[in-house]
Amino acid sequence: MKKYWIITLVIFISISTFSLHAQEKQVPFFEKNGTVALETTSMNELADTIAVLRHRRDDIVWSRVVYRIIDLRDKQNYQLYFPSTPNEKYRSLFRVILDAVVNDSLQAYDKVERDIQPLYTNVLDKDSLKSIFVSITNDTINKTTTKDQLIVKDPVTQELSVSKFLYPAYVKNQYKFLTQEIIFFDKHTSRLYSKIIGIAPLYGLTETNISLGDTKDVWSYLQSSVLCWFLFDELRPYLARQYVIPNGNETQRLTYDEFFAQRLYSSYLLGDSNMHNRMIVKYQSDPVKIKREQDRIETELLNFEQDLWEY
């Protein structure tokens, strides 16, 4: 009889201990002062333990690199653009990247001159960022050009920071991102995967673009808009620490990393890897023909996936 009492006591203690641990891990919806609580602690832990799926080289039997543009003016991408002014709870995608590269250890890679495809070999130091994120104002009346740096250095501490004065005006013209994406088939899992390799902010008001004026050289304008490149896997820990601003649901808890993983954004095709090493806008200028080429490539990708199976 005594033996059964001991077993019962051990089970009761185990259940009580488990319940206490479960209660400790629960995050209340409201703070003590009545405000909504954000799970910042668990987000930091999640960012340090991001799962990465490793594919064997021998299992990849087909792959294709494509380049897409994410236009933040598209309604589906509003959550990546807002809030235009950061607050204590939410930041835009551009501000998350900017804070990570200025205040943390995120590496920025220099772009390739006269090309869009990145190499990820030349790492930019933080002082070089001051000459990249620059707002150019061209006064046609007085024929003067004003350059304002978005990233400024404190003369005393020598630390870099984002200019609070220039940022609101700068971010109004920063509404596009360029992504390098690889689509590949893994024969081990018999699945077609899609993975973002790198992402680059596009800024139209660069010094080169302003000097182009009203010329119709779309390719020169596009490649000059690329500021720098970021490896997406290096960016993911910072994306996992920041919630996306809610869209009609204030209880939504969705990080930028989850937003991209679930492909909740919209994008359009710029080009793919081909033997001619050129994007669509480099050999097509008519909007109708550009759309036709985009549909052709998208159809080829779709047909490849569907032709893998027989019914």
C-alpha positions as YAML, in Angstrom:
chain: A
units: angstrom
residues:
- id: 1
  name: MET
  ca: [0.00, 0.00, 0.00]
- id: 2
  name: LYS
  ca: [2.84, 2.32, 0.89]
- id: 3
  name: LYS
  ca: [4.36, 1.66, -2.53]
- id: 4
  name: TYR
  ca: [1.20, 2.91, -4.28]
- id: 5
  name: TRP
  ca: [1.18, 6.06, -2.18]
- id: 6
  name: ILE
  ca: [4.78, 6.82, -3.22]
- id: 7
  name: ILE
  ca: [3.96, 6.30, -6.91]
- id: 8
  name: THR
  ca: [0.92, 8.55, -6.62]
- id: 9
  name: LEU
  ca: [2.97, 11.27, -4.89]
- id: 10
  name: VAL
  ca: [5.65, 11.16, -7.60]
- id: 11
  name: ILE
  ca: [3.03, 11.47, -10.35]
- id: 12
  name: PHE
  ca: [1.38, 14.39, -8.57]
- id: 13
  name: ILE
  ca: [4.70, 16.22, -8.17]
- id: 14
  name: SER
  ca: [5.57, 15.63, -11.85]
- id: 15
  name: ILE
  ca: [2.22, 17.00, -13.02]
- id: 16
  name: SER
  ca: [2.55, 20.04, -10.76]
- id: 17
  name: THR
  ca: [6.07, 20.76, -11.98]
- id: 18
  name: PHE
  ca: [4.99, 20.44, -15.62]
- id: 19
  name: SER
  ca: [2.05, 22.77, -15.00]
- id: 20
  name: LEU
  ca: [4.33, 25.37, -13.40]
- id: 21
  name: HIS
  ca: [6.74, 25.25, -16.34]
- id: 22
  name: ALA
  ca: [3.84, 25.54, -18.77]
- id: 23
  name: GLN
  ca: [2.53, 28.57, -16.90]
- id: 24
  name: GLU
  ca: [5.96, 30.19, -16.89]
- id: 25
  name: LYS
  ca: [6.28, 29.84, -20.67]
- id: 26
  name: GLN
  ca: [2.85, 31.34, -21.34]
- id: 27
  name: VAL
  ca: [3.03, 34.98, -22.40]
- id: 28
  name: PRO
  ca: [0.01, 37.06, -21.34]
- id: 29
  name: PHE
  ca: [-1.81, 39.02, -24.00]
- id: 30
  name: PHE
  ca: [-1.86, 42.16, -21.83]
- id: 31
  name: GLU
  ca: [0.86, 43.82, -19.79]
- id: 32
  name: LYS
  ca: [0.19, 44.84, -16.18]
- id: 33
  name: ASN
  ca: [-0.57, 48.38, -17.33]
- id: 34
  name: GLY
  ca: [-3.17, 47.12, -19.82]
- id: 35
  name: THR
  ca: [-1.15, 47.44, -23.03]
- id: 36
  name: VAL
  ca: [-0.73, 44.57, -25.51]
- id: 37
  name: ALA
  ca: [2.33, 42.43, -24.79]
- id: 38
  name: LEU
  ca: [4.83, 41.54, -27.52]
- id: 39
  name: GLU
  ca: [6.82, 38.31, -27.32]
- id: 40
  name: THR
  ca: [10.25, 39.89, -27.65]
- id: 41
  name: THR
  ca: [12.09, 37.26, -25.58]
- id: 42
  name: SER
  ca: [10.84, 34.28, -27.55]
- id: 43
  name: MET
  ca: [11.52, 36.15, -30.79]
- id: 44
  name: ASN
  ca: [15.17, 36.62, -29.85]
- id: 45
  name: GLU
  ca: [15.45, 32.93, -29.00]
- id: 46
  name: LEU
  ca: [13.82, 32.02, -32.31]
- id: 47
  name: ALA
  ca: [16.25, 34.20, -34.24]
- id: 48
  name: ASP
  ca: [19.19, 32.36, -32.68]
- id: 49
  name: THR
  ca: [17.81, 28.93, -33.65]
- id: 50
  name: ILE
  ca: [16.55, 29.36, -37.20]
- id: 51
  name: ALA
  ca: [16.17, 26.02, -38.93]
- id: 52
  name: VAL
  ca: [17.99, 25.70, -42.24]
- id: 53
  name: LEU
  ca: [17.31, 22.80, -44.59]
- id: 54
  name: ARG
  ca: [20.56, 21.43, -46.03]
- id: 55
  name: HIS
  ca: [20.31, 19.91, -49.48]
- id: 56
  name: ARG
  ca: [22.93, 17.51, -50.82]
- id: 57
  name: ARG
  ca: [24.59, 18.62, -54.04]
- id: 58
  name: ASP
  ca: [24.06, 15.19, -55.64]
- id: 59
  name: ASP
  ca: [20.30, 15.42, -55.00]
- id: 60
  name: ILE
  ca: [19.86, 18.67, -56.92]
- id: 61
  name: VAL
  ca: [19.24, 17.60, -60.51]
- id: 62
  name: TRP
  ca: [17.77, 20.87, -61.86]
- id: 63
  name: SER
  ca: [17.98, 24.52, -60.88]
- id: 64
  name: ARG
  ca: [17.29, 27.94, -62.34]
- id: 65
  name: VAL
  ca: [18.07, 31.41, -60.99]
- id: 66
  name: VAL
  ca: [15.48, 34.13, -61.45]
- id: 67
  name: TYR
  ca: [15.36, 37.80, -60.48]
- id: 68
  name: ARG
  ca: [12.19, 39.40, -59.18]
- id: 69
  name: ILE
  ca: [11.20, 42.91, -58.15]
- id: 70
  name: ILE
  ca: [9.05, 43.48, -55.06]
- id: 71
  name: ASP
  ca: [7.14, 46.73, -55.52]
- id: 72
  name: LEU
  ca: [5.99, 48.06, -52.15]
- id: 73
  name: ARG
  ca: [3.36, 50.19, -53.87]
- id: 74
  name: ASP
  ca: [1.43, 47.01, -54.56]
- id: 75
  name: LYS
  ca: [-1.35, 46.62, -52.01]
- id: 76
  name: GLN
  ca: [-0.24, 43.10, -51.13]
- id: 77
  name: ASN
  ca: [3.19, 44.48, -50.11]
- id: 78
  name: TYR
  ca: [1.99, 47.34, -47.91]
- id: 79
  name: GLN
  ca: [3.05, 45.43, -44.79]
- id: 80
  name: LEU
  ca: [6.66, 45.57, -46.01]
- id: 81
  name: TYR
  ca: [6.55, 49.36, -46.46]
- id: 82
  name: PHE
  ca: [4.67, 50.52, -43.38]
- id: 83
  name: PRO
  ca: [5.14, 52.06, -40.92]
- id: 84
  name: SER
  ca: [6.96, 54.75, -42.86]
- id: 85
  name: THR
  ca: [8.17, 56.15, -39.52]
- id: 86
  name: PRO
  ca: [9.40, 53.42, -37.13]
- id: 87
  name: ASN
  ca: [7.94, 53.14, -33.64]
- id: 88
  name: GLU
  ca: [8.54, 50.98, -30.59]
- id: 89
  name: LYS
  ca: [6.56, 48.03, -31.97]
- id: 90
  name: TYR
  ca: [6.95, 48.00, -35.74]
- id: 91
  name: ARG
  ca: [9.50, 48.84, -38.42]
- id: 92
  name: SER
  ca: [9.40, 48.58, -42.18]
- id: 93
  name: LEU
  ca: [11.50, 46.04, -44.05]
- id: 94
  name: PHE
  ca: [13.91, 48.73, -45.22]
- id: 95
  name: ARG
  ca: [14.34, 50.05, -41.68]
- id: 96
  name: VAL
  ca: [14.99, 46.55, -40.32]
- id: 97
  name: ILE
  ca: [17.76, 46.08, -42.89]
- id: 98
  name: LEU
  ca: [19.15, 49.56, -42.30]
- id: 99
  name: ASP
  ca: [19.28, 49.17, -38.52]
- id: 100
  name: ALA
  ca: [20.88, 45.74, -38.82]
- id: 101
  name: VAL
  ca: [23.69, 46.94, -41.08]
- id: 102
  name: VAL
  ca: [24.31, 50.21, -39.19]
- id: 103
  name: ASN
  ca: [23.87, 49.16, -35.57]
- id: 104
  name: ASP
  ca: [24.62, 45.44, -35.78]
- id: 105
  name: SER
  ca: [26.83, 43.02, -37.70]
- id: 106
  name: LEU
  ca: [24.81, 42.48, -40.90]
- id: 107
  name: GLN
  ca: [27.16, 42.59, -43.88]
- id: 108
  name: ALA
  ca: [26.42, 44.57, -47.03]
- id: 109
  name: TYR
  ca: [27.97, 43.46, -50.33]
- id: 110
  name: ASP
  ca: [28.97, 45.78, -53.12]
- id: 111
  name: LYS
  ca: [27.10, 45.53, -56.39]
- id: 112
  name: VAL
  ca: [28.76, 44.67, -59.69]
- id: 113
  name: GLU
  ca: [29.25, 47.70, -61.92]
- id: 114
  name: ARG
  ca: [27.13, 47.73, -65.08]
- id: 115
  name: ASP
  ca: [25.33, 44.59, -64.04]
- id: 116
  name: ILE
  ca: [22.60, 43.44, -61.69]
- id: 117
  name: GLN
  ca: [23.76, 39.93, -60.82]
- id: 118
  name: PRO
  ca: [25.66, 39.96, -57.50]
- id: 119
  name: LEU
  ca: [28.89, 38.17, -56.57]
- id: 120
  name: TYR
  ca: [28.84, 38.55, -52.73]
- id: 121
  name: THR
  ca: [32.61, 38.91, -52.61]
- id: 122
  name: ASN
  ca: [33.30, 42.54, -51.77]
- id: 123
  name: VAL
  ca: [32.05, 43.33, -48.25]
- id: 124
  name: LEU
  ca: [31.37, 47.02, -47.67]
- id: 125
  name: ASP
  ca: [32.64, 48.62, -44.49]
- id: 126
  name: LYS
  ca: [30.31, 50.84, -42.51]
- id: 127
  name: ASP
  ca: [32.00, 54.04, -43.64]
- id: 128
  name: SER
  ca: [31.27, 53.11, -47.26]
- id: 129
  name: LEU
  ca: [27.56, 52.94, -46.45]
- id: 130
  name: LYS
  ca: [27.48, 56.71, -45.98]
- id: 131
  name: SER
  ca: [28.23, 57.20, -49.68]
- id: 132
  name: ILE
  ca: [25.67, 54.59, -50.77]
- id: 133
  name: PHE
  ca: [22.53, 55.67, -48.93]
- id: 134
  name: VAL
  ca: [22.47, 59.23, -50.20]
- id: 135
  name: SER
  ca: [19.57, 61.45, -51.22]
- id: 136
  name: ILE
  ca: [20.27, 63.58, -54.29]
- id: 137
  name: THR
  ca: [18.38, 66.82, -54.89]
- id: 138
  name: ASN
  ca: [18.82, 68.46, -58.29]
- id: 139
  name: ASP
  ca: [17.93, 72.16, -58.45]
- id: 140
  name: THR
  ca: [17.25, 72.83, -62.13]
- id: 141
  name: ILE
  ca: [16.75, 76.57, -61.57]
- id: 142
  name: ASN
  ca: [20.03, 77.27, -59.80]
- id: 143
  name: LYS
  ca: [21.71, 74.30, -61.51]
- id: 144
  name: THR
  ca: [23.01, 72.89, -58.25]
- id: 145
  name: THR
  ca: [23.03, 69.39, -56.79]
- id: 146
  name: THR
  ca: [22.65, 68.67, -53.09]
- id: 147
  name: LYS
  ca: [23.74, 65.40, -51.50]
- id: 148
  name: ASP
  ca: [22.37, 64.40, -48.11]
- id: 149
  name: GLN
  ca: [23.64, 61.30, -46.33]
- id: 150
  name: LEU
  ca: [21.07, 59.05, -44.71]
- id: 151
  name: ILE
  ca: [23.72, 57.50, -42.46]
- id: 152
  name: VAL
  ca: [25.60, 60.00, -40.33]
- id: 153
  name: LYS
  ca: [28.53, 59.68, -37.93]
- id: 154
  name: ASP
  ca: [28.60, 61.19, -34.46]
- id: 155
  name: PRO
  ca: [31.63, 63.53, -34.24]
- id: 156
  name: VAL
  ca: [32.24, 62.60, -30.61]
- id: 157
  name: THR
  ca: [31.55, 58.87, -30.34]
- id: 158
  name: GLN
  ca: [32.26, 58.13, -34.05]
- id: 159
  name: GLU
  ca: [29.23, 55.87, -34.08]
- id: 160
  name: LEU
  ca: [26.95, 55.62, -37.12]
- id: 161
  name: SER
  ca: [23.22, 56.24, -36.95]
- id: 162
  name: VAL
  ca: [20.26, 56.85, -39.26]
- id: 163
  name: SER
  ca: [19.43, 60.51, -39.77]
- id: 164
  name: LYS
  ca: [16.03, 61.19, -38.20]
- id: 165
  name: PHE
  ca: [15.70, 64.37, -40.26]
- id: 166
  name: LEU
  ca: [16.37, 62.82, -43.68]
- id: 167
  name: TYR
  ca: [14.78, 59.40, -43.20]
- id: 168
  name: PRO
  ca: [11.09, 60.37, -43.75]
- id: 169
  name: ALA
  ca: [11.91, 62.02, -47.09]
- id: 170
  name: TYR
  ca: [14.30, 59.26, -48.16]
- id: 171
  name: VAL
  ca: [11.96, 56.35, -47.47]
- id: 172
  name: LYS
  ca: [9.21, 57.88, -49.65]
- id: 173
  name: ASN
  ca: [11.33, 57.06, -52.71]
- id: 174
  name: GLN
  ca: [12.55, 53.68, -51.48]
- id: 175
  name: TYR
  ca: [9.68, 51.44, -52.56]
- id: 176
  name: LYS
  ca: [11.31, 48.58, -54.48]
- id: 177
  name: PHE
  ca: [13.49, 45.58, -53.69]
- id: 178
  name: LEU
  ca: [15.30, 43.25, -56.06]
- id: 179
  name: THR
  ca: [15.61, 39.59, -55.11]
- id: 180
  name: GLN
  ca: [17.83, 36.84, -56.45]
- id: 181
  name: GLU
  ca: [15.96, 33.56, -56.18]
- id: 182
  name: ILE
  ca: [16.89, 30.01, -57.08]
- id: 183
  name: ILE
  ca: [14.29, 27.39, -57.99]
- id: 184
  name: PHE
  ca: [15.59, 23.81, -57.76]
- id: 185
  name: PHE
  ca: [14.40, 20.22, -57.71]
- id: 186
  name: ASP
  ca: [15.57, 17.83, -54.99]
- id: 187
  name: LYS
  ca: [15.26, 14.21, -56.11]
- id: 188
  name: HIS
  ca: [15.68, 12.94, -52.53]
- id: 189
  name: THR
  ca: [12.45, 14.59, -51.39]
- id: 190
  name: SER
  ca: [10.93, 14.73, -54.90]
- id: 191
  name: ARG
  ca: [10.03, 18.38, -54.40]
- id: 192
  name: LEU
  ca: [10.55, 21.65, -56.18]
- id: 193
  name: TYR
  ca: [11.94, 24.30, -53.83]
- id: 194
  name: SER
  ca: [12.29, 28.06, -54.05]
- id: 195
  name: LYS
  ca: [14.87, 29.96, -52.03]
- id: 196
  name: ILE
  ca: [15.80, 33.65, -51.90]
- id: 197
  name: ILE
  ca: [19.58, 34.00, -52.11]
- id: 198
  name: GLY
  ca: [19.95, 37.77, -51.84]
- id: 199
  name: ILE
  ca: [17.95, 40.96, -51.63]
- id: 200
  name: ALA
  ca: [18.89, 44.48, -52.71]
- id: 201
  name: PRO
  ca: [17.12, 47.80, -52.09]
- id: 202
  name: LEU
  ca: [16.37, 49.81, -55.23]
- id: 203
  name: TYR
  ca: [16.52, 53.60, -54.98]
- id: 204
  name: GLY
  ca: [15.57, 55.61, -58.05]
- id: 205
  name: LEU
  ca: [17.03, 59.00, -57.05]
- id: 206
  name: THR
  ca: [20.70, 58.14, -57.28]
- id: 207
  name: GLU
  ca: [23.19, 60.56, -58.80]
- id: 208
  name: THR
  ca: [23.55, 58.46, -61.96]
- id: 209
  name: ASN
  ca: [19.79, 58.20, -62.44]
- id: 210
  name: ILE
  ca: [19.27, 61.94, -62.06]
- id: 211
  name: SER
  ca: [21.98, 62.61, -64.63]
- id: 212
  name: LEU
  ca: [20.15, 60.35, -67.10]
- id: 213
  name: GLY
  ca: [17.27, 62.82, -67.12]
- id: 214
  name: ASP
  ca: [14.41, 61.90, -69.41]
- id: 215
  name: THR
  ca: [16.30, 59.29, -71.40]
- id: 216
  name: LYS
  ca: [14.53, 56.00, -72.04]
- id: 217
  name: ASP
  ca: [17.47, 53.77, -71.11]
- id: 218
  name: VAL
  ca: [15.55, 51.55, -68.68]
- id: 219
  name: TRP
  ca: [18.43, 49.12, -68.19]
- id: 220
  name: SER
  ca: [20.91, 51.84, -67.13]
- id: 221
  name: TYR
  ca: [18.30, 53.32, -64.81]
- id: 222
  name: LEU
  ca: [17.59, 49.94, -63.23]
- id: 223
  name: GLN
  ca: [21.17, 48.85, -62.62]
- id: 224
  name: SER
  ca: [22.04, 52.26, -61.19]
- id: 225
  name: SER
  ca: [19.15, 51.92, -58.74]
- id: 226
  name: VAL
  ca: [20.74, 48.91, -57.03]
- id: 227
  name: LEU
  ca: [22.42, 50.20, -53.87]
- id: 228
  name: CYS
  ca: [24.00, 47.03, -52.47]
- id: 229
  name: TRP
  ca: [23.21, 43.38, -51.80]
- id: 230
  name: PHE
  ca: [22.41, 41.43, -48.63]
- id: 231
  name: LEU
  ca: [22.53, 37.66, -48.26]
- id: 232
  name: PHE
  ca: [19.08, 36.56, -47.21]
- id: 233
  name: ASP
  ca: [20.28, 33.84, -44.82]
- id: 234
  name: GLU
  ca: [22.39, 36.43, -42.99]
- id: 235
  name: LEU
  ca: [19.38, 38.73, -42.85]
- id: 236
  name: ARG
  ca: [16.91, 36.13, -41.53]
- id: 237
  name: PRO
  ca: [17.84, 36.42, -37.81]
- id: 238
  name: TYR
  ca: [16.94, 40.11, -37.92]
- id: 239
  name: LEU
  ca: [13.72, 39.43, -39.82]
- id: 240
  name: ALA
  ca: [12.73, 36.84, -37.21]
- id: 241
  name: ARG
  ca: [13.00, 39.44, -34.42]
- id: 242
  name: GLN
  ca: [10.57, 41.92, -35.97]
- id: 243
  name: TYR
  ca: [6.83, 41.58, -36.36]
- id: 244
  name: VAL
  ca: [5.12, 42.72, -39.55]
- id: 245
  name: ILE
  ca: [2.60, 45.51, -38.98]
- id: 246
  name: PRO
  ca: [-0.91, 43.98, -38.74]
- id: 247
  name: ASN
  ca: [-3.29, 44.31, -41.64]
- id: 248
  name: GLY
  ca: [-6.83, 44.39, -40.26]
- id: 249
  name: ASN
  ca: [-6.02, 42.02, -37.38]
- id: 250
  name: GLU
  ca: [-4.32, 43.56, -34.36]
- id: 251
  name: THR
  ca: [-3.66, 40.16, -32.80]
- id: 252
  name: GLN
  ca: [-1.61, 39.02, -35.78]
- id: 253
  name: ARG
  ca: [1.82, 37.77, -34.76]
- id: 254
  name: LEU
  ca: [3.74, 37.33, -37.99]
- id: 255
  name: THR
  ca: [7.45, 38.04, -38.34]
- id: 256
  name: TYR
  ca: [9.14, 39.18, -41.53]
- id: 257
  name: ASP
  ca: [10.85, 35.80, -41.75]
- id: 258
  name: GLU
  ca: [7.47, 34.04, -41.67]
- id: 259
  name: PHE
  ca: [6.08, 36.57, -44.13]
- id: 260
  name: PHE
  ca: [8.74, 35.66, -46.70]
- id: 261
  name: ALA
  ca: [8.64, 31.94, -45.90]
- id: 262
  name: GLN
  ca: [4.90, 31.85, -46.61]
- id: 263
  name: ARG
  ca: [5.39, 34.00, -49.75]
- id: 264
  name: LEU
  ca: [2.71, 36.47, -48.71]
- id: 265
  name: TYR
  ca: [4.24, 39.16, -50.91]
- id: 266
  name: SER
  ca: [3.76, 39.80, -54.62]
- id: 267
  name: SER
  ca: [6.53, 40.27, -57.18]
- id: 268
  name: TYR
  ca: [7.11, 40.36, -60.90]
- id: 269
  name: LEU
  ca: [9.82, 38.75, -62.97]
- id: 270
  name: LEU
  ca: [12.81, 40.76, -64.13]
- id: 271
  name: GLY
  ca: [14.72, 37.96, -65.81]
- id: 272
  name: ASP
  ca: [16.47, 34.64, -65.32]
- id: 273
  name: SER
  ca: [19.85, 32.99, -65.81]
- id: 274
  name: ASN
  ca: [20.38, 32.42, -69.52]
- id: 275
  name: MET
  ca: [23.19, 31.90, -71.98]
- id: 276
  name: HIS
  ca: [22.95, 35.52, -73.17]
- id: 277
  name: ASN
  ca: [23.41, 36.83, -69.61]
- id: 278
  name: ARG
  ca: [20.77, 39.53, -69.97]
- id: 279
  name: MET
  ca: [17.52, 40.55, -68.33]
- id: 280
  name: ILE
  ca: [14.24, 41.08, -70.17]
- id: 281
  name: VAL
  ca: [14.40, 44.88, -70.12]
- id: 282
  name: LYS
  ca: [17.83, 44.73, -71.73]
- id: 283
  name: TYR
  ca: [16.46, 43.40, -75.03]
- id: 284
  name: GLN
  ca: [12.78, 44.39, -74.81]
- id: 285
  name: SER
  ca: [11.39, 47.89, -74.36]
- id: 286
  name: ASP
  ca: [7.76, 47.48, -75.38]
- id: 287
  name: PRO
  ca: [5.58, 46.79, -72.26]
- id: 288
  name: VAL
  ca: [3.48, 44.26, -74.17]
- id: 289
  name: LYS
  ca: [6.56, 42.28, -75.25]
- id: 290
  name: ILE
  ca: [8.04, 42.49, -71.74]
- id: 291
  name: LYS
  ca: [4.86, 41.01, -70.28]
- id: 292
  name: ARG
  ca: [4.93, 38.30, -72.94]
- id: 293
  name: GLU
  ca: [8.49, 37.34, -71.99]
- id: 294
  name: GLN
  ca: [7.61, 37.31, -68.30]
- id: 295
  name: ASP
  ca: [4.67, 35.00, -68.97]
- id: 296
  name: ARG
  ca: [6.87, 32.75, -71.10]
- id: 297
  name: ILE
  ca: [9.41, 32.22, -68.33]
- id: 298
  name: GLU
  ca: [6.74, 31.76, -65.66]
- id: 299
  name: THR
  ca: [5.01, 29.20, -67.90]
- id: 300
  name: GLU
  ca: [8.27, 27.29, -68.40]
- id: 301
  name: LEU
  ca: [8.77, 27.10, -64.63]
- id: 302
  name: LEU
  ca: [5.20, 25.94, -64.10]
- id: 303
  name: ASN
  ca: [5.36, 23.36, -66.87]
- id: 304
  name: PHE
  ca: [8.58, 21.91, -65.52]
- id: 305
  name: GLU
  ca: [6.97, 21.26, -62.14]
- id: 306
  name: GLN
  ca: [3.84, 19.74, -63.67]
- id: 307
  name: ASP
  ca: [5.76, 17.59, -66.14]
- id: 308
  name: LEU
  ca: [7.63, 15.90, -63.29]
- id: 309
  name: TRP
  ca: [4.62, 13.74, -62.53]
- id: 310
  name: GLU
  ca: [2.52, 11.32, -64.57]
- id: 311
  name: TYR
  ca: [-1.08, 10.53, -63.80]
...
